[in-house]
Amino acid sequence: MIPNDKLDIILRRHEEIGAKLAAGADGATYVALSRELASLDEVAAAVRAHRAIETEIAGLDAMLADASLDPEMREMAQSEREEAGERLASSEQVLRIALLPKDANDEKSAIIEIRAGTGGDEAALFAGDLFRMYAHYADSRGWKTELVSASEGAMGGYKEIIAEISGRGVFARLKFESGVHRVQRVPATETQGRIHTSAATVAVLPEVEEVDIDINESDLKIDTMRSQGAGGQHVNKTESAIRMTHIPSGIVVMMQEERSQHRNRAKALAVLRARLYDQQLSSRDSERAADRKAMVGSGDRSERIRTYNFPQGRVTDHRINLTLYKLDKVMAGDLDEIVDALITDHQARLMAAEGA
């Protein structure tokens, strides 16, 4: 049983925050209260739904305790009581999951970084395939994908591509995508039909707002240069590309996608802020640091969280031993089955740790 006093505290806090926001709040206070309210919405709804079923059951129990109840009504009430008991057990499980510790970043948008690893041109092509997979998935969920920066491969695809995926709950759905992804297929350039193994790394970082990370201008070294690559005469005339170095951390961000130096600077700051935030969390939490190391890895083929086998049409997530024979749909952005399974596994491990 979940203690009622704990649930009462949650409901009171939910109502208190709602009242404060309705009364008016501004600046950082409004942002903080809005985030807390959003984090409590799910659990408050689960508490109210659970208690509604408890009230329903109490009414049915009182009816069944009445000795004067006629047999037909008793049979009907007994049937409803059994069905309500099943719903109560289900709602309690939903409530337990809602009460699990939340990642404060779950509701945020995300920055996704994909880099070609072992495999040369084929790895770059695979990095491009992964980017399109996530872009299709984002589109299916009504999220917005915006390219931040890209370095194209010699035969297509990307040596590196960074994108911002905006929407509510993006990080919660995509954070388990971080790691090394391995592909097994026959490259277009392979003349003897041999299967090659290549890899790409994916890192998913929560998008960070200025209120979360304050960057001092004096800590930045900013170099401007002419953009390289496609762009016609523009790239030869305007120094719009930005190389931003955060001196205390040594983090360097290159940005040249936009024609405007101002927009490249803004995008570079967004990426820098996300990397600094992730670094800050990593330093606080050794487990997070280990996760981050695993997230980017070395790009070596032997490290992997997931394998995409094209000859067999299968995708295997090695963390949860899940294999699906629908690779074409997965590459087209049908990721919900994999993501849901990863979230369920994560919740189960949290519940085991909480002794739930």
C-alpha positions in Angstrom: 0.0 0.0 0.0 1.2 3.5 -0.8 0.9 5.8 2.3 -2.0 8.2 2.0 -0.2 11.0 3.7 2.4 10.9 1.0 -0.3 11.2 -1.7 -2.0 14.0 0.2 1.3 16.0 0.2 1.6 15.6 -3.6 -2.0 16.8 -4.2 -1.6 19.8 -1.9 1.6 20.8 -3.6 0.0 20.4 -7.0 -2.9 22.7 -6.1 -0.6 25.2 -4.3 1.6 25.6 -7.4 -1.4 26.0 -9.6 -2.7 28.7 -7.4 0.6 30.6 -7.3 0.8 30.5 -11.1 -2.8 31.7 -11.4 -2.0 34.6 -9.0 0.9 35.6 -11.2 4.6 34.9 -11.2 7.4 36.2 -13.4 11.0 35.4 -14.6 12.8 32.5 -13.1 10.1 31.9 -10.5 7.5 31.3 -13.2 9.8 28.9 -15.1 10.6 26.9 -11.9 7.0 26.7 -10.8 5.8 25.7 -14.3 8.4 22.9 -14.5 7.4 21.6 -11.0 3.8 21.7 -12.0 4.5 19.7 -15.2 6.5 17.2 -13.2 3.5 16.7 -10.8 0.7 16.6 -13.4 1.1 12.9 -14.1 1.3 11.7 -10.5 -1.5 14.0 -9.4 -3.8 12.6 -12.1 -2.8 9.1 -11.1 -3.6 9.8 -7.5 -7.0 11.2 -8.3 -7.8 8.3 -10.6 -6.7 5.8 -8.0 -8.8 7.4 -5.3 -11.9 7.6 -7.5 -11.7 3.8 -7.9 -11.2 3.4 -4.1 -14.4 5.5 -3.6 -16.3 3.4 -6.1 -15.2 0.2 -4.4 -16.2 1.6 -0.9 -19.7 2.3 -2.3 -20.0 -1.2 -3.8 -18.8 -2.8 -0.5 -21.4 -0.9 1.4 -24.1 -2.0 -1.0 -23.0 -5.7 -0.7 -23.0 -5.4 3.1 -26.7 -4.6 3.0 -28.6 -7.8 3.9 -31.7 -6.5 2.2 -30.1 -6.2 -1.2 -32.1 -8.4 -3.7 -30.2 -11.3 -5.4 -30.2 -9.7 -8.8 -28.7 -6.4 -7.6 -26.2 -8.3 -5.4 -25.0 -10.3 -8.4 -24.6 -7.1 -10.4 -22.8 -5.3 -7.6 -20.5 -8.3 -7.0 -19.5 -8.3 -10.7 -18.8 -4.6 -10.6 -16.8 -5.0 -7.4 -14.6 -7.7 -9.0 -14.0 -5.5 -12.1 -13.3 -2.4 -10.0 -10.8 -4.5 -8.0 -8.9 -5.3 -11.2 -8.9 -1.7 -12.2 -7.6 -0.7 -8.7 -4.7 -3.1 -9.0 -3.9 -1.7 -12.4 -4.2 1.9 -11.2 -1.9 1.2 -8.3 0.8 0.0 -10.7 0.3 3.2 -12.8 0.6 5.2 -9.6 3.8 3.4 -8.5 5.4 4.2 -11.8 4.3 7.8 -11.6 5.8 8.1 -8.2 9.2 6.8 -9.3 12.1 9.4 -9.2 11.9 11.6 -12.3 14.7 12.9 -14.5 14.4 16.6 -14.2 15.2 16.9 -17.9 12.5 14.5 -19.2 10.1 17.1 -20.4 12.8 19.1 -22.3 13.7 19.3 -25.9 16.9 17.6 -26.9 20.1 18.1 -28.9 21.1 14.9 -30.8 24.7 14.5 -31.9 25.5 11.7 -34.4 29.1 10.9 -35.4 30.4 8.3 -37.9 32.6 5.7 -36.2 34.5 2.7 -37.5 33.7 2.0 -41.1 34.8 5.0 -43.2 32.4 6.1 -45.9 29.9 3.4 -44.9 29.8 4.7 -41.3 29.1 8.2 -42.6 26.2 6.9 -44.7 24.9 5.0 -41.7 25.1 8.2 -39.6 22.9 9.8 -42.3 20.4 7.0 -42.1 20.2 7.3 -38.3 19.6 11.1 -38.6 16.8 10.5 -41.0 15.3 7.8 -38.7 15.2 10.2 -35.8 13.8 13.0 -38.0 11.0 10.7 -39.2 10.3 9.7 -35.6 10.2 13.3 -34.5 7.8 14.1 -37.3 5.5 11.2 -36.3 5.2 12.7 -32.8 4.7 16.2 -33.9 8.2 17.4 -32.8 10.3 19.9 -34.8 13.7 19.0 -36.1 16.2 21.7 -36.9 19.7 21.1 -38.2 22.4 22.8 -36.0 25.5 21.7 -37.9 26.7 19.0 -40.3 29.9 17.8 -41.8 29.2 15.7 -44.9 31.0 12.5 -45.8 32.9 12.0 -49.0 30.3 9.5 -50.4 27.3 11.1 -48.7 25.9 10.8 -45.2 27.7 12.7 -42.4 30.9 12.5 -40.5 29.1 14.4 -37.9 25.6 15.9 -37.6 24.0 17.8 -34.8 20.3 18.6 -34.6 17.8 20.1 -32.2 14.6 18.2 -31.7 11.9 20.5 -30.1 8.8 19.4 -28.3 7.5 18.3 -24.9 9.0 15.1 -23.5 11.6 14.7 -26.3 14.5 13.9 -24.0 12.4 11.3 -22.1 11.7 9.4 -25.3 15.2 9.7 -26.9 17.7 9.6 -24.0 18.0 5.8 -24.3 19.2 6.2 -27.9 22.6 7.4 -26.6 25.4 4.9 -27.4 27.1 3.1 -30.2 24.8 1.9 -33.0 26.2 -0.9 -35.3 25.1 -1.7 -38.8 25.7 -4.9 -40.8 25.0 -4.6 -44.6 26.5 -4.8 -48.0 27.7 -1.3 -49.0 26.8 0.1 -52.4 30.5 0.2 -53.2 31.0 -3.5 -52.4 31.5 -5.4 -55.7 31.7 -8.9 -54.2 28.5 -8.8 -52.1 30.4 -9.0 -48.7 28.6 -7.8 -45.6 30.5 -5.0 -43.8 30.1 -3.9 -40.2 30.2 -0.2 -39.4 29.3 2.0 -36.5 28.1 5.4 -35.5 27.8 7.1 -32.1 24.7 8.9 -30.8 24.6 11.3 -27.9 21.3 12.8 -26.7 21.6 15.9 -24.5 18.8 17.8 -22.9 18.3 21.3 -24.3 19.4 23.8 -21.6 18.0 27.2 -21.0 19.9 30.2 -19.8 18.4 29.9 -16.4 20.0 26.5 -16.1 23.6 27.4 -17.2 25.0 30.9 -17.0 28.0 31.4 -19.4 30.2 34.3 -18.9 31.2 36.1 -22.0 34.8 36.5 -20.6 35.1 32.7 -20.6 34.5 32.5 -24.4 37.1 32.8 -27.2 35.3 33.3 -30.4 37.0 33.0 -33.8 35.2 33.9 -37.1 36.1 32.5 -40.5 34.7 31.9 -43.9 32.3 29.0 -44.2 33.7 25.9 -46.0 31.7 23.8 -48.5 28.7 24.5 -50.6 27.3 28.0 -50.7 28.3 29.7 -53.9 30.1 33.0 -53.7 28.7 33.7 -50.2 31.2 31.4 -48.6 34.1 33.2 -50.1 33.0 36.7 -49.1 31.5 36.5 -45.6 33.1 35.4 -42.4 29.9 33.9 -40.9 31.4 30.7 -39.5 32.0 30.6 -35.7 34.5 28.6 -33.6 33.5 29.0 -30.0 35.9 27.9 -27.3 34.9 27.7 -23.6 38.2 28.4 -21.9 37.5 26.9 -18.5 36.3 23.6 -19.8 38.1 23.4 -23.1 34.9 22.6 -25.0 35.0 23.7 -28.7 31.9 24.2 -30.8 32.1 24.9 -34.6 29.1 26.3 -36.4 28.8 27.3 -40.1 25.3 26.3 -41.2 23.8 29.7 -41.2 24.7 32.7 -43.4 24.3 35.0 -40.4 27.2 35.1 -37.9 24.7 36.1 -35.3 22.6 32.9 -35.9 25.7 30.7 -35.9 26.7 32.3 -32.6 23.3 31.6 -31.1 23.4 27.9 -32.2 26.9 27.5 -31.0 25.9 28.8 -27.6 22.9 26.4 -27.4 25.2 23.4 -28.1 27.9 24.7 -25.7 25.2 25.2 -23.0 23.9 21.6 -23.4 27.5 20.1 -23.3 28.4 22.2 -20.2 25.1 21.1 -18.5 25.8 17.5 -19.2 29.4 17.9 -18.0 28.1 19.5 -14.8 25.7 16.6 -14.1 28.5 14.1 -14.9 30.8 15.7 -12.3 28.0 15.4 -9.7 27.1 11.9 -10.4 29.7 9.2 -11.1 27.0 6.9 -12.6 26.0 9.6 -15.0 29.7 10.1 -15.9 29.9 6.4 -16.7 26.8 6.7 -18.8 28.2 9.6 -20.7 31.4 7.7 -21.4 29.4 4.8 -22.7 27.2 7.3 -24.6 29.9 8.6 -26.9 32.2 5.6 -26.7 35.0 5.3 -29.2 32.8 4.4 -32.2 34.5 1.0 -32.3 32.4 -1.8 -33.8 32.8 -4.0 -30.7 30.9 -1.5 -28.5 27.2 -1.3 -29.2 23.8 -0.8 -27.7 21.9 -1.8 -30.9 22.6 -3.7 -34.1 20.9 -3.0 -37.5 21.3 -6.2 -39.6 20.0 -5.4 -43.2 20.5 -8.9 -44.7 18.2 -10.4 -42.0 15.9 -7.4 -41.8 16.3 -7.3 -38.0 17.2 -4.8 -35.3 18.5 -5.9 -31.9 18.8 -3.8 -28.8 21.4 -5.6 -26.7 20.6 -3.9 -23.4 17.2 -5.5 -23.2 17.7 -8.5 -25.6 14.9 -7.2 -27.8 15.0 -8.3 -31.5 12.5 -7.1 -34.0 12.2 -8.2 -37.6 10.9 -5.0 -39.1 14.1 -3.1 -39.8 12.6 -1.2 -42.8 9.9 0.3 -40.5 12.4 1.1 -37.8 14.6 3.0 -40.2 11.5 4.8 -41.4 11.1 6.1 -37.9 8.8 3.5 -36.3 10.7 3.5 -32.9 7.9 3.4 -30.4 8.1 -0.3 -29.7 11.8 -0.1 -28.9 11.5 3.1 -27.0 8.6 1.8 -24.9 10.5 -1.4 -24.1 13.5 0.6 -22.9 11.4 2.9 -20.8 9.6 -0.1 -19.2 12.9 -1.8 -18.5 14.2 1.4 -16.9 11.0 1.7 -14.7 11.3 -1.9 -13.6 14.9 -1.4 -12.5 13.9 1.8 -10.6 11.0 0.0 -8.9 13.3 -2.8 -7.9 15.8 -0.3 -6.4 12.9 1.5 -4.6 11.7 -1.9 -3.3 8.3 -1.1 -4.9 
